[in-house]
Amino acid sequence: MKNISKTIIGTGKVSGNLNGIKFSAKYHAIGDLVSGRTQITISPIPKEIGPAMSMGTNQNVTIICVQVAQQINGAVNLRTLTGSNFKRILVIQFPDGSFLRTVSNSKVIDENSIDVDIKYEGTLPE
């Protein structure tokens, strides 16, 4: 896949039901293919789940991170493996017994843009 600007922009939505609170938010991310660095914004997040979400969902919003990770010593990132079109399902059980299920979809818009859809269901530790 040809990349003109060395950056990937991810836009889309994050929605679901966490700790009994339904929400729908916008997702915006930028990833640098040279450094592997990313910056992600999800907004608005309900106050009731903000602190728990910031601790319990980090591994799930990384859908852009795995696509711009540096490719070193033959290791490839998910963009190289999938062309940025993929679906990832992740279920996490926390030490307190609570579960979080996420379904993340990534779809190419053009060489520098992807559409992201992340759905959360479950309970996060408080």
N, CA, C and O atoms as a printed pandas DataFrame, in Angstrom:
     atom_number atom_name residue_name chain_id  residue_number  x_coord  y_coord  z_coord
0              1         N          MET        A               1    0.839   -1.171    0.000
1              2        CA          MET        A               1    0.000    0.000    0.000
2              3         C          MET        A               1    0.889    1.242    0.000
3              4         O          MET        A               1    1.741    1.389    0.877
4              5         N          LYS        A               2    0.707    2.116   -0.950
5              6        CA          LYS        A               2    1.499    3.344   -1.040
6              7         C          LYS        A               2    1.024    4.326    0.032
7              8         O          LYS        A               2   -0.176    4.526    0.218
8              9         N          ASN        A               3    1.975    4.929    0.724
9             10        CA          ASN        A               3    1.623    5.921    1.738
10            11         C          ASN        A               3    2.357    7.209    1.421
11            12         O          ASN        A               3    3.586    7.266    1.461
12            13         N          ILE        A               4    1.593    8.240    1.107
13            14        CA          ILE        A               4    2.158    9.500    0.647
14            15         C          ILE        A               4    2.727   10.325    1.791
15            16         O          ILE        A               4    3.834   10.851    1.667
16            17         N          SER        A               5    2.016   10.454    2.885
17            18        CA          SER        A               5    2.404   11.411    3.919
18            19         C          SER        A               5    3.123   10.808    5.121
19            20         O          SER        A               5    3.529   11.549    6.015
20            21         N          LYS        A               6    3.290    9.514    5.171
21            22        CA          LYS        A               6    3.915    8.827    6.306
22            23         C          LYS        A               6    3.051    8.867    7.563
23            24         O          LYS        A               6    3.512    8.498    8.643
24            25         N          THR        A               7    1.813    9.305    7.433
25            26        CA          THR        A               7    0.884    9.261    8.558
26            27         C          THR        A               7   -0.399    8.571    8.128
27            28         O          THR        A               7   -0.757    8.560    6.950
28            29         N          ILE        A               8   -1.076    8.001    9.103
29            30        CA          ILE        A               8   -2.376    7.386    8.882
30            31         C          ILE        A               8   -3.351    8.082    9.817
31            32         O          ILE        A               8   -3.065    8.274   10.999
32            33         N          ILE        A               9   -4.494    8.454    9.284
33            34        CA          ILE        A               9   -5.556    9.079   10.070
34            35         C          ILE        A               9   -6.673    8.050   10.236
35            36         O          ILE        A               9   -7.155    7.480    9.258
36            37         N          GLY        A              10   -7.072    7.822   11.472
37            38        CA          GLY        A              10   -8.195    6.941   11.755
38            39         C          GLY        A              10   -9.343    7.756   12.317
39            40         O          GLY        A              10   -9.172    8.495   13.287
40            41         N          THR        A              11  -10.508    7.622   11.713
41            42        CA          THR        A              11  -11.702    8.305   12.214
42            43         C          THR        A              11  -12.841    7.302   12.288
43            44         O          THR        A              11  -12.863    6.316   11.550
44            45         N          GLY        A              12  -13.779    7.559   13.178
45            46        CA          GLY        A              12  -14.911    6.658   13.283
46            47         C          GLY        A              12  -15.652    6.846   14.580
47            48         O          GLY        A              12  -15.808    7.962   15.074
48            49         N          LYS        A              13  -16.116    5.709   15.139
49            50        CA          LYS        A              13  -16.930    5.806   16.345
50            51         C          LYS        A              13  -16.562    4.710   17.339
51            52         O          LYS        A              13  -16.042    3.652   16.986
52            53         N          VAL        A              14  -16.854    5.015   18.581
53            54        CA          VAL        A              14  -16.712    4.081   19.692
54            55         C          VAL        A              14  -18.055    4.093   20.409
55            56         O          VAL        A              14  -18.558    5.158   20.768
56            57         N          SER        A              15  -18.636    2.921   20.619
57            58        CA          SER        A              15  -19.942    2.874   21.274
58            59         C          SER        A              15  -20.040    1.610   22.113
59            60         O          SER        A              15  -19.177    0.734   22.060
60            61         N          GLY        A              16  -21.099    1.542   22.878
61            62        CA          GLY        A              16  -21.327    0.338   23.647
62            63         C          GLY        A              16  -22.045    0.573   24.950
63            64         O          GLY        A              16  -22.709    1.589   25.154
64            65         N          ASN        A              17  -21.891   -0.406   25.830
65            66        CA          ASN        A              17  -22.510   -0.383   27.144
66            67         C          ASN        A              17  -21.461   -0.867   28.146
67            68         O          ASN        A              17  -21.126   -2.050   28.188
68            69         N          LEU        A              18  -20.953    0.062   28.946
69            70        CA          LEU        A              18  -19.943   -0.255   29.953
70            71         C          LEU        A              18  -20.490    0.061   31.335
71            72         O          LEU        A              18  -20.982    1.163   31.580
72            73         N          ASN        A              19  -20.404   -0.894   32.224
73            74        CA          ASN        A              19  -20.890   -0.720   33.597
74            75         C          ASN        A              19  -22.336   -0.226   33.623
75            76         O          ASN        A              19  -22.725    0.551   34.496
76            77         N          GLY        A              20  -23.130   -0.694   32.646
77            78        CA          GLY        A              20  -24.537   -0.320   32.576
78            79         C          GLY        A              20  -24.805    1.040   31.959
79            80         O          GLY        A              20  -25.956    1.474   31.923
80            81         N          ILE        A              21  -23.779    1.727   31.473
81            82        CA          ILE        A              21  -23.926    3.052   30.865
82            83         C          ILE        A              21  -23.757    2.928   29.356
83            84         O          ILE        A              21  -22.700    2.520   28.873
84            85         N          LYS        A              22  -24.806    3.283   28.613
85            86        CA          LYS        A              22  -24.705    3.289   27.149
86            87         C          LYS        A              22  -24.039    4.579   26.701
87            88         O          LYS        A              22  -24.261    5.639   27.286
88            89         N          PHE        A              23  -23.214    4.482   25.650
89            90        CA          PHE        A              23  -22.548    5.678   25.143
90            91         C          PHE        A              23  -22.241    5.528   23.662
91            92         O          PHE        A              23  -22.213    4.427   23.113
92            93         N          SER        A              24  -22.012    6.675   23.040
93            94        CA          SER        A              24  -21.594    6.742   21.639
94            95         C          SER        A              24  -20.659    7.938   21.526
95            96         O          SER        A              24  -21.019    9.051   21.909
96            97         N          ALA        A              25  -19.469    7.712   21.007
97            98        CA          ALA        A              25  -18.459    8.769   20.939
98            99         C          ALA        A              25  -17.748    8.737   19.592
99           100         O          ALA        A              25  -17.820    7.755   18.853
100          101         N          LYS        A              26  -17.066    9.828   19.295
101          102        CA          LYS        A              26  -16.259    9.916   18.078
102          103         C          LYS        A              26  -14.840    9.451   18.379
103          104         O          LYS        A              26  -14.321    9.659   19.476
104          105         N          TYR        A              27  -14.227    8.822   17.391
105          106        CA          TYR        A              27  -12.850    8.331   17.494
106          107         C          TYR        A              27  -12.017    9.073   16.466
107          108         O          TYR        A              27  -12.393    9.158   15.297
108          109         N          HIS        A              28  -10.888    9.610   16.902
109          110        CA          HIS        A              28   -9.947   10.256   15.978
110          111         C          HIS        A              28   -8.536    9.871   16.406
111          112         O          HIS        A              28   -8.176    9.987   17.578
112          113         N          ALA        A              29   -7.747    9.416   15.446
113          114        CA          ALA        A              29   -6.371    9.021   15.754
114          115         C          ALA        A              29   -5.458    9.392   14.598
115          116         O          ALA        A              29   -5.878    9.448   13.443
116          117         N          ILE        A              30   -4.210    9.640   14.933
117          118        CA          ILE        A              30   -3.187    9.853   13.918
118          119         C          ILE        A              30   -2.003    8.972   14.297
119          120         O          ILE        A              30   -1.589    8.929   15.455
120          121         N          GLY        A              31   -1.474    8.280   13.313
121          122        CA          GLY        A              31   -0.327    7.413   13.542
122          123         C          GLY        A              31    0.807    7.781   12.603
123          124         O          GLY        A              31    0.586    8.025   11.417
124          125         N          ASP        A              32    2.009    7.820   13.128
125          126        CA          ASP        A              32    3.209    8.148   12.352
126          127         C          ASP        A              32    3.909    6.846   11.973
127          128         O          ASP        A              32    4.360    6.105   12.846
128          129         N          LEU        A              33    4.001    6.566   10.673
129          130        CA          LEU        A              33    4.610    5.325   10.210
130          131         C          LEU        A              33    6.117    5.280   10.415
131          132         O          LEU        A              33    6.700    4.196   10.424
132          133         N          VAL        A              34    6.756    6.421   10.577
133          134        CA          VAL        A              34    8.208    6.455   10.760
134          135         C          VAL        A              34    8.574    6.143   12.214
135          136         O          VAL        A              34    9.405    5.274   12.475
136          137         N          SER        A              35    7.952    6.852   13.154
137          138        CA          SER        A              35    8.294    6.676   14.573
138          139         C          SER        A              35    7.461    5.601   15.260
139          140         O          SER        A              35    7.869    5.065   16.291
140          141         N          GLY        A              36    6.286    5.280   14.694
141          142        CA          GLY        A              36    5.373    4.349   15.339
142          143         C          GLY        A              36    4.523    4.990   16.419
143          144         O          GLY        A              36    3.779    4.295   17.112
144          145         N          ARG        A              37    4.621    6.301   16.575
145          146        CA          ARG        A              37    3.857    7.011   17.615
146          147         C          ARG        A              37    2.424    7.268   17.152
147          148         O          ARG        A              37    2.149    7.442   15.965
148          149         N          THR        A              38    1.530    7.286   18.132
149          150        CA          THR        A              38    0.124    7.547   17.837
150          151         C          THR        A              38   -0.450    8.533   18.842
151          152         O          THR        A              38    0.068    8.705   19.945
152          153         N          GLN        A              39   -1.533    9.172   18.426
153          154        CA          GLN        A              39   -2.290   10.046   19.316
154          155         C          GLN        A              39   -3.758    9.750   19.057
155          156         O          GLN        A              39   -4.214    9.800   17.914
156          157         N          ILE        A              40   -4.503    9.440   20.124
157          158        CA          ILE        A              40   -5.887    9.005   19.995
158          159         C          ILE        A              40   -6.782    9.867   20.875
159          160         O          ILE        A              40   -6.450   10.161   22.023
160          161         N          THR        A              41   -7.931   10.271   20.315
161          162        CA          THR        A              41   -8.931   11.022   21.066
162          163         C          THR        A              41  -10.272   10.321   20.913
163          164         O          THR        A              41  -10.677    9.973   19.804
164          165         N          ILE        A              42  -10.959   10.115   22.032
165          166        CA          ILE        A              42  -12.316    9.580   22.037
166          167         C          ILE        A              42  -13.155   10.544   22.858
167          168         O          ILE        A              42  -12.844   10.817   24.017
168          169         N          SER        A              43  -14.232   11.065   22.245
169          170        CA          SER        A              43  -15.027   12.070   22.943
170          171         C          SER        A              43  -16.426   12.149   22.339
171          172         O          SER        A              43  -16.578   11.997   21.127
172          173         N          PRO        A              44  -17.439   12.380   23.151
173          174        CA          PRO        A              44  -17.471   12.541   24.598
174          175         C          PRO        A              44  -17.619   11.178   25.290
175          176         O          PRO        A              44  -18.215   10.251   24.743
176          177         N          ILE        A              45  -17.078   11.084   26.472
177          178        CA          ILE        A              45  -17.202    9.894   27.311
178          179         C          ILE        A              45  -18.006   10.288   28.547
179          180         O          ILE        A              45  -17.676   11.278   29.200
180          181         N          PRO        A              46  -19.061    9.532   28.883
181          182        CA          PRO        A              46  -19.842    9.861   30.081
182          183         C          PRO        A              46  -18.970    9.869   31.339
183          184         O          PRO        A              46  -18.091    9.023   31.506
184          185         N          LYS        A              47  -19.227   10.829   32.211
185          186        CA          LYS        A              47  -18.449   10.970   33.450
186          187         C          LYS        A              47  -18.471    9.701   34.298
187          188         O          LYS        A              47  -17.492    9.376   34.970
188          189         N          GLU        A              48  -19.592    8.990   34.260
189          190        CA          GLU        A              48  -19.738    7.799   35.100
190          191         C          GLU        A              48  -18.745    6.690   34.740
191          192         O          GLU        A              48  -18.385    5.882   35.596
192          193         N          ILE        A              49  -18.305    6.647   33.494
193          194        CA          ILE        A              49  -17.402    5.563   33.084
194          195         C          ILE        A              49  -16.024    6.058   32.653
195          196         O          ILE        A              49  -15.166    5.254   32.287
196          197         N          GLY        A              50  -15.803    7.366   32.691
197          198        CA          GLY        A              50  -14.527    7.926   32.239
198          199         C          GLY        A              50  -13.306    7.340   32.922
199          200         O          GLY        A              50  -12.410    6.843   32.239
200          201         N          PRO        A              51  -13.237    7.381   34.270
201          202        CA          PRO        A              51  -12.048    6.844   34.947
202          203         C          PRO        A              51  -11.834    5.351   34.688
203          204         O          PRO        A              51  -10.711    4.917   34.433
204          205         N          ALA        A              52  -12.909    4.570   34.755
205          206        CA          ALA        A              52  -12.781    3.129   34.510
206          207         C          ALA        A              52  -12.371    2.863   33.070
207          208         O          ALA        A              52  -11.559    1.978   32.803
208          209         N          MET        A              53  -12.933    3.631   32.143
209          210        CA          MET        A              53  -12.616    3.421   30.733
210          211         C          MET        A              53  -11.161    3.770   30.435
211          212         O          MET        A              53  -10.518    3.095   29.631
212          213         N          SER        A              54  -10.643    4.800   31.062
213          214        CA          SER        A              54   -9.256    5.185   30.791
214          215         C          SER        A              54   -8.281    4.110   31.254
215          216         O          SER        A              54   -7.188    3.989   30.700
216          217         N          MET        A              55   -8.654    3.342   32.244
217          218        CA          MET        A              55   -7.779    2.276   32.741
218          219         C          MET        A              55   -8.024    0.950   32.029
219          220         O          MET        A              55   -7.082    0.195   31.792
220          221         N          GLY        A              56   -9.260    0.662   31.690
221          222        CA          GLY        A              56   -9.593   -0.681   31.218
222          223         C          GLY        A              56   -9.675   -0.882   29.729
223          224         O          GLY        A              56   -9.824   -2.016   29.274
224          225         N          THR        A              57   -9.582    0.184   28.950
225          226        CA          THR        A              57   -9.791    0.014   27.509
226          227         C          THR        A              57   -8.576    0.379   26.673
227          228         O          THR        A              57   -8.664    0.381   25.445
228          229         N          ASN        A              58   -7.459    0.685   27.288
229          230        CA          ASN        A              58   -6.286    1.114   26.528
230          231         C          ASN        A              58   -5.884    0.123   25.453
231          232         O          ASN        A              58   -5.541    0.527   24.342
232          233         N          GLN        A              59   -5.919   -1.164   25.758
233          234        CA          GLN        A              59   -5.506   -2.154   24.782
234          235         C          GLN        A              59   -6.484   -2.269   23.617
235          236         O          GLN        A              59   -6.165   -2.890   22.603
236          237         N          ASN        A              60   -7.653   -1.686   23.747
237          238        CA          ASN        A              60   -8.662   -1.819   22.708
238          239         C          ASN        A              60   -8.712   -0.641   21.747
239          240         O          ASN        A              60   -9.135   -0.804   20.603
240          241         N          VAL        A              61   -8.296    0.526   22.178
241          242        CA          VAL        A              61   -8.305    1.676   21.276
242          243         C          VAL        A              61   -7.043    1.716   20.427
243          244         O          VAL        A              61   -6.853    2.622   19.617
244          245         N          THR        A              62   -6.196    0.733   20.622
245          246        CA          THR        A              62   -4.910    0.700   19.921
246          247         C          THR        A              62   -5.023    0.184   18.498
247          248         O          THR        A              62   -4.019   -0.213   17.906
248          249         N          ILE        A              63   -6.200    0.180   17.949
249          250        CA          ILE        A              63   -6.378   -0.324   16.588
250          251         C          ILE        A              63   -5.487    0.429   15.597
251          252         O          ILE        A              63   -5.074   -0.147   14.590
252          253         N          ILE        A              64   -5.187    1.690   15.859
253          254        CA          ILE        A              64   -4.263    2.437   15.001
254          255         C          ILE        A              64   -2.816    2.075   15.339
255          256         O          ILE        A              64   -1.965    2.023   14.450
256          257         N          CYS        A              65   -2.537    1.826   16.611
257          258        CA          CYS        A              65   -1.156    1.540   17.043
258          259         C          CYS        A              65   -0.593    0.301   16.364
259          260         O          CYS        A              65    0.553    0.307   15.916
260          261         N          VAL        A              66   -1.378   -0.749   16.284
261          262        CA          VAL        A              66   -0.879   -1.991   15.684
262          263         C          VAL        A              66   -0.669   -1.861   14.183
263          264         O          VAL        A              66   -0.030   -2.713   13.565
264          265         N          GLN        A              67   -1.208   -0.793   13.593
265          266        CA          GLN        A              67   -1.033   -0.575   12.159
266          267         C          GLN        A              67    0.186    0.270   11.831
267          268         O          GLN        A              67    0.687    0.218   10.708
268          269         N          VAL        A              68    0.671    1.047   12.789
269          270        CA          VAL        A              68    1.836    1.904   12.526
270          271         C          VAL        A              68    3.057    1.471   13.330
271          272         O          VAL        A              68    4.085    2.148   13.309
272          273         N          ALA        A              69    2.951    0.357   14.032
273          274        CA          ALA        A              69    4.095   -0.130   14.804
274          275         C          ALA        A              69    5.303   -0.285   13.886
275          276         O          ALA        A              69    5.172   -0.701   12.735
276          277         N          GLN        A              70    6.472    0.054   14.407
277          278        CA          GLN        A              70    7.689   -0.053   13.607
278          279         C          GLN        A              70    7.949   -1.510   13.243
279          280         O          GLN        A              70    7.760   -2.415   14.057
280          281         N          GLN        A              71    8.380   -1.713   12.018
281          282        CA          GLN        A              71    8.689   -3.051   11.515
282          283         C          GLN        A              71   10.208   -3.243   11.616
283          284         O          GLN        A              71   10.971   -2.709   10.811
284          285         N          ILE        A              72   10.620   -4.006   12.609
285          286        CA          ILE        A              72   12.042   -4.160   12.915
286          287         C          ILE        A              72   12.426   -5.640   12.868
287          288         O          ILE        A              72   11.681   -6.501   13.336
288          289         N          ASN        A              73   13.580   -5.917   12.306
289          290        CA          ASN        A              73   14.126   -7.285   12.262
290          291         C          ASN        A              73   13.142   -8.303   11.698
291          292         O          ASN        A              73   13.031   -9.416   12.213
292          293         N          GLY        A              74   12.433   -7.926   10.648
293          294        CA          GLY        A              74   11.519   -8.845    9.985
294          295         C          GLY        A              74   10.123   -8.906   10.563
295          296         O          GLY        A              74    9.233   -9.500    9.955
296          297         N          ALA        A              75    9.909   -8.304   11.725
297          298        CA          ALA        A              75    8.564   -8.269   12.301
298          299         C          ALA        A              75    7.732   -7.257   11.520
299          300         O          ALA        A              75    8.221   -6.179   11.183
300          301         N          VAL        A              76    6.483   -7.598   11.234
301          302        CA          VAL        A              76    5.624   -6.699   10.468
302          303         C          VAL        A              76    4.465   -6.215   11.335
303          304         O          VAL        A              76    4.080   -6.864   12.308
304          305         N          ASN        A              77    3.919   -5.054   10.958
305          306        CA          ASN        A              77    2.766   -4.529   11.687
306          307         C          ASN        A              77    1.473   -5.019   11.034
307          308         O          ASN        A              77    1.498   -5.660    9.984
308          309         N          LEU        A              78    0.362   -4.712   11.665
309          310        CA          LEU        A              78   -0.927   -5.213   11.186
310          311         C          LEU        A              78   -1.325   -4.600    9.849
311          312         O          LEU        A              78   -2.068   -5.219    9.087
312          313         N          ARG        A              79   -0.852   -3.411    9.554
313          314        CA          ARG        A              79   -1.138   -2.792    8.253
314          315         C          ARG        A              79   -0.523   -3.624    7.130
315          316         O          ARG        A              79   -1.156   -3.840    6.097
316          317         N          THR        A              80    0.705   -4.090    7.330
317          318        CA          THR        A              80    1.365   -4.924    6.335
318          319         C          THR        A              80    0.664   -6.278    6.214
319          320         O          THR        A              80    0.489   -6.790    5.108
320          321         N          LEU        A              81    0.265   -6.854    7.340
321          322        CA          LEU        A              81   -0.378   -8.169    7.329
322          323         C          LEU        A              81   -1.764   -8.158    6.702
323          324         O          LEU        A              81   -2.135   -9.098    6.000
324          325         N          THR        A              82   -2.536   -7.097    6.952
325          326        CA          THR        A              82   -3.952   -7.106    6.564
326          327         C          THR        A              82   -4.334   -6.056    5.534
327          328         O          THR        A              82   -5.444   -6.093    5.003
328          329         N          GLY        A              83   -3.439   -5.121    5.239
329          330        CA          GLY        A              83   -3.825   -4.008    4.376
330          331         C          GLY        A              83   -4.775   -3.053    5.073
331          332         O          GLY        A              83   -5.414   -2.233    4.413
332          333         N          SER        A              84   -4.883   -3.138    6.388
333          334        CA          SER        A              84   -5.729   -2.292    7.248
334          335         C          SER        A              84   -7.204   -2.644    7.211
335          336         O          SER        A              84   -8.015   -1.933    7.804
336          337         N          ASN        A              85   -7.572   -3.714    6.536
337          338        CA          ASN        A              85   -8.955   -4.186    6.559
338          339         C          ASN        A              85   -9.016   -5.414    7.461
339          340         O          ASN        A              85   -8.532   -6.484    7.091
340          341         N          PHE        A              86   -9.611   -5.260    8.648
341          342        CA          PHE        A              86   -9.695   -6.402    9.548
342          343         C          PHE        A              86  -10.750   -6.179   10.619
343          344         O          PHE        A              86  -11.228   -5.066   10.838
344          345         N          LYS        A              87  -11.094   -7.282   11.279
345          346        CA          LYS        A              87  -12.001   -7.267   12.429
346          347         C          LYS        A              87  -11.269   -7.985   13.562
347          348         O          LYS        A              87  -10.729   -9.075   13.368
348          349         N          ARG        A              88  -11.254   -7.368   14.746
349          350        CA          ARG        A              88  -10.591   -7.967   15.901
350          351         C          ARG        A              88  -11.597   -8.065   17.037
351          352         O          ARG        A              88  -12.253   -7.084   17.388
352          353         N          ILE        A              89  -11.713   -9.255   17.606
353          354        CA          ILE        A              89  -12.583   -9.481   18.761
354          355         C          ILE        A              89  -11.685   -9.816   19.942
355          356         O          ILE        A              89  -10.812  -10.680   19.857
356          357         N          LEU        A              90  -11.916   -9.118   21.038
357          358        CA          LEU        A              90  -11.070   -9.270   22.214
358          359         C          LEU        A              90  -11.953   -9.379   23.450
359          360         O          LEU        A              90  -12.847   -8.559   23.660
360          361         N          VAL        A              91  -11.695  -10.396   24.263
361          362        CA          VAL        A              91  -12.411  -10.555   25.527
362          363         C          VAL        A              91  -11.371  -10.566   26.642
363          364         O          VAL        A              91  -10.404  -11.327   26.599
364          365         N          ILE        A              92  -11.583   -9.715   27.636
365          366        CA          ILE        A              92  -10.645   -9.596   28.752
366          367         C          ILE        A              92  -11.393   -9.883   30.047
367          368         O          ILE        A              92  -12.484   -9.359   30.273
368          369         N          GLN        A              93  -10.797  -10.719   30.899
369          370        CA          GLN        A              93  -11.319  -10.910   32.248
370          371         C          GLN        A              93  -10.350  -10.241   33.213
371          372         O          GLN        A              93   -9.155  -10.536   33.209
372          373         N          PHE        A              94  -10.867   -9.349   34.029
373          374        CA          PHE        A              94  -10.059   -8.622   35.001
374          375         C          PHE        A              94   -9.951   -9.424   36.300
375          376         O          PHE        A              94  -10.761  -10.320   36.535
376          377         N          PRO        A              95   -8.962   -9.114   37.148
377          378        CA          PRO        A              95   -8.765   -9.860   38.403
378          379         C          PRO        A              95  -10.003   -9.911   39.302
379          380         O          PRO        A              95  -10.180  -10.869   40.055
380          381         N          ASP        A              96  -10.861   -8.887   39.228
381          382        CA          ASP        A              96  -12.061   -8.888   40.074
382          383         C          ASP        A              96  -13.187   -9.735   39.488
383          384         O          ASP        A              96  -14.263   -9.822   40.079
384          385         N          GLY        A              97  -12.953  -10.366   38.327
385          386        CA          GLY        A              97  -13.948  -11.227   37.702
386          387         C          GLY        A              97  -14.791  -10.551   36.640
387          388         O          GLY        A              97  -15.554  -11.228   35.951
388          389         N          SER        A              98  -14.684   -9.246   36.484
389          390        CA          SER        A              98  -15.464   -8.550   35.457
390          391         C          SER        A              98  -14.888   -8.847   34.069
391          392         O          SER        A              98  -13.706   -9.160   33.921
392          393         N          PHE        A              99  -15.755   -8.739   33.056
393          394        CA          PHE        A              99  -15.377   -9.024   31.678
394          395         C          PHE        A              99  -15.605   -7.808   30.796
395          396         O          PHE        A              99  -16.524   -7.023   31.027
396          397         N          LEU        A             100  -14.766   -7.662   29.791
397          398        CA          LEU        A             100  -14.936   -6.644   28.756
398          399         C          LEU        A             100  -14.790   -7.327   27.409
399          400         O          LEU        A             100  -13.807   -8.027   27.164
400          401         N          ARG        A             101  -15.766   -7.124   26.540
401          402        CA          ARG        A             101  -15.707   -7.659   25.175
402          403         C          ARG        A             101  -15.677   -6.484   24.219
403          404         O          ARG        A             101  -16.488   -5.565   24.330
404          405         N          THR        A             102  -14.737   -6.514   23.275
405          406        CA          THR        A             102  -14.678   -5.463   22.263
406          407         C          THR        A             102  -14.643   -6.084   20.884
407          408         O          THR        A             102  -14.046   -7.138   20.663
408          409         N          VAL        A             103  -15.297   -5.403   19.969
409          410        CA          VAL        A             103  -15.230   -5.751   18.556
410          411         C          VAL        A             103  -14.727   -4.508   17.842
411          412         O          VAL        A             103  -15.379   -3.464   17.853
412          413         N          SER        A             104  -13.558   -4.629   17.221
413          414        CA          SER        A             104  -12.931   -3.505   16.519
414          415         C          SER        A             104  -12.873   -3.812   15.031
415          416         O          SER        A             104  -12.397   -4.872   14.623
416          417         N          ASN        A             105  -13.359   -2.879   14.227
417          418        CA          ASN        A             105  -13.302   -3.014   12.776
418          419         C          ASN        A             105  -12.474   -1.885   12.195
419          420         O          ASN        A             105  -12.595   -0.734   12.613
420          421         N          SER        A             106  -11.637   -2.219   11.234
421          422        CA          SER        A             106  -10.815   -1.237   10.531
422          423         C          SER        A             106  -11.021   -1.446    9.038
423          424         O          SER        A             106  -10.951   -2.572    8.545
424          425         N          LYS        A             107  -11.273   -0.358    8.325
425          426        CA          LYS        A             107  -11.517   -0.436    6.883
426          427         C          LYS        A             107  -10.795    0.713    6.190
427          428         O          LYS        A             107  -10.885    1.863    6.620
428          429         N          VAL        A             108  -10.081    0.396    5.121
429          430        CA          VAL        A             108   -9.339    1.407    4.373
430          431         C          VAL        A             108  -10.297    2.352    3.654
431          432         O          VAL        A             108  -11.243    1.918    2.996
432          433         N          ILE        A             109  -10.036    3.652    3.791
433          434        CA          ILE        A             109  -10.740    4.668    3.006
434          435         C          ILE        A             109   -9.865    5.037    1.815
435          436         O          ILE        A             109  -10.324    5.036    0.673
436          437         N          ASP        A             110   -8.606    5.353    2.088
437          438        CA          ASP        A             110   -7.601    5.593    1.046
438          439         C          ASP        A             110   -6.231    5.288    1.646
439          440         O          ASP        A             110   -6.154    4.762    2.757
440          441         N          GLU        A             111   -5.162    5.604    0.943
441          442        CA          GLU        A             111   -3.812    5.240    1.386
442          443         C          GLU        A             111   -3.454    5.781    2.765
443          444         O          GLU        A             111   -2.620    5.200    3.459
444          445         N          ASN        A             112   -4.067    6.874    3.164
445          446        CA          ASN        A             112   -3.701    7.522    4.418
446          447         C          ASN        A             112   -4.832    7.581    5.434
447          448         O          ASN        A             112   -4.677    8.204    6.485
448          449         N          SER        A             113   -5.963    6.949    5.148
449          450        CA          SER        A             113   -7.123    7.069    6.030
450          451         C          SER        A             113   -7.797    5.718    6.239
451          452         O          SER        A             113   -7.937    4.918    5.314
452          453         N          ILE        A             114   -8.212    5.490    7.496
453          454        CA          ILE        A             114   -8.985    4.298    7.806
454          455         C          ILE        A             114  -10.236    4.690    8.582
455          456         O          ILE        A             114  -10.251    5.678    9.316
456          457         N          ASP        A             115  -11.279    3.895    8.401
457          458        CA          ASP        A             115  -12.516    4.052    9.154
458          459         C          ASP        A             115  -12.464    3.050   10.303
459          460         O          ASP        A             115  -12.168    1.874   10.091
460          461         N          VAL        A             116  -12.748    3.509   11.505
461          462        CA          VAL        A             116  -12.658    2.676   12.698
462          463         C          VAL        A             116  -14.021    2.606   13.377
463          464         O          VAL        A             116  -14.705    3.618   13.530
464          465         N          ASP        A             117  -14.405    1.394   13.783
465          466        CA          ASP        A             117  -15.633    1.195   14.547
466          467         C          ASP        A             117  -15.292    0.257   15.703
467          468         O          ASP        A             117  -14.886   -0.884   15.480
468          469         N          ILE        A             118  -15.458    0.733   16.931
469          470        CA          ILE        A             118  -15.156   -0.067   18.115
470          471         C          ILE        A             118  -16.412   -0.143   18.976
471          472         O          ILE        A             118  -17.027    0.876   19.291
472          473         N          LYS        A             119  -16.785   -1.370   19.353
473          474        CA          LYS        A             119  -17.950   -1.580   20.211
474          475         C          LYS        A             119  -17.499   -2.277   21.496
475          476         O          LYS        A             119  -16.792   -3.284   21.451
476          477         N          TYR        A             120  -17.917   -1.729   22.639
477          478        CA          TYR        A             120  -17.603   -2.277   23.956
478          479         C          TYR        A             120  -18.868   -2.819   24.606
479          480         O          TYR        A             120  -19.942   -2.230   24.487
480          481         N          GLU        A             121  -18.731   -3.944   25.293
481          482        CA          GLU        A             121  -19.813   -4.486   26.114
482          483         C          GLU        A             121  -19.181   -5.114   27.342
483          484         O          GLU        A             121  -18.229   -5.886   27.231
484          485         N          GLY        A             122  -19.704   -4.787   28.501
485          486        CA          GLY        A             122  -19.206   -5.448   29.697
486          487         C          GLY        A             122  -19.079   -4.537   30.893
487          488         O          GLY        A             122  -19.679   -3.464   30.965
488          489         N          THR        A             123  -18.271   -5.006   31.834
489          490        CA          THR        A             123  -18.072   -4.298   33.088
490          491         C          THR        A             123  -16.586   -4.096   33.317
491          492         O          THR        A             123  -15.792   -5.029   33.195
492          493         N          LEU        A             124  -16.222   -2.872   33.651
493          494        CA          LEU        A             124  -14.836   -2.542   33.969
494          495         C          LEU        A             124  -14.683   -2.393   35.473
495          496         O          LEU        A             124  -15.610   -1.942   36.146
496          497         N          PRO        A             125  -13.524   -2.765   36.012
497          498        CA          PRO        A             125  -13.289   -2.538   37.443
498          499         C          PRO        A             125  -13.392   -1.048   37.763
499          500         O          PRO        A             125  -13.009   -0.203   36.953
500          501         N          GLU        A             126  -13.905   -0.737   38.932
501          502        CA          GLU        A             126  -14.031    0.675   39.314
502          503         C          GLU        A             126  -12.992    1.068   40.329
503          504         O          GLU        A             126  -12.955    2.221   40.759
